[in-house]
Amino acid sequence: MPFDLRHPTAPHEKLKLPEWYISNLMMDRALDAICRRVKKIDRKHDVPYLAGYSLDGNTIYIDRHMPRTFKYKRRIINIDRFLLLHEAVEKALIDQLGLHYLHAHQIATRAEEAAVRAAGIDWREYDRFVQKKVKCIGDERLRKIPNDLDTKPYRDEHDKDLLRRMLDCLEKHQVPHGFRRQQLKDTVSELRQYFRKRHKLSVHSQVVKKSAGRTKRRESNSAQH
């Protein structure tokens, strides 16, 4: 594996250490175990929202432009380990338990955050670095998307009814304390505009096809007579 695995073969021992340290150690070992179980890692494609997975779950895709590391307090931090954890957990929850993407994503994000913190890294700095690299659907930089990329996360995230309900909650200030309300509101609004535009293009395409079909039938009937 292309990772600096800390404890690839270390046995689980009862350590006489503070509980918080043991918890961090166990999280690190769990992260290593997941990384070893990922069959294939692909960094040759453009991936919406930075990372994703194949339909069969055997391949984890990480955007080809995403740096492998970032610098944190004189340390060089491997990014892939945390992204793999997120995608593996998310895919398992969707496929094995049938969770909606947004629910699975929340749990996977919490797992990713716990792993980042266990590694002694400030979550906000890590998240800030990662978010700068995200490519959204419709981004002109998305030119090389994997053929077998699982699109369920992108379909689920753009659930129109859910977006509407999210906006309602934001307007009524029904969000947790400290929640990045404006950022979410802007994102939801952009998504709704994007899908309205896509809907118009789809309707226009259907009209053109129907018109072409009618013309073809008229020409066929004329030829027969």
Secondary structure, DSSP 4 states (H G I P E B T S, - for coil): --S--S-SSPPP----S-HHHHHHHHHHHHHHHHHHH--EEE-SS--TTSEEEBTTSSEEEE-TTS-SEEEETTEEEESHHHHHHHHHHHHHHHHHH---HHHHHHHHHHHHHHHHHHTT--HHHHHHHHHTT---TT-TT-----TTB--HHHHHHT-HHHHHHHHHHHHTT-S-TT--HHHHHHHHHHHHHHHHHHHHHHHHHHHHHHHHHHHHHHHHHHHH-
